[in-house]
Amino acid sequence: MLWTIAIILIILWLLGIVTSVTMGGFIHILIVVAIIVVLIRIIKGR
């Protein structure tokens, strides 16, 4: 479940950069959260 959310957030973030459509700092906060979640999952080995 967390992997799916993280991947969706990363894709939305990349689309926002490519199309120059931003939601302010909110999307950047989401991408940071997604990266942190992925790193935690990798560190725990799940």
KASUL-V378131 format. One line per field, one symbol per residue. ss: DSSP state (H for helix, E for strand, C for the rest). psi: psi as a letter, one per 40 degrees, with the letter a starting at -180 (. if undefined). burial: 1 if it has 16 or more other C-alpha atoms within 10 Angstrom, else 0. A space follows every 50 residues. Layout:
ss = ???
psi = ???
burial = ???
//
This chain:
ss = CHHHHHHHHHHHHHHHHHHCCCCCCHHHHHHHHHHHHHHHHHHHCC
psi = ddddddddddddddddddefhifaeddddddddddddddddddef.
burial = 0000010011011000000000000011011001001100000000
//
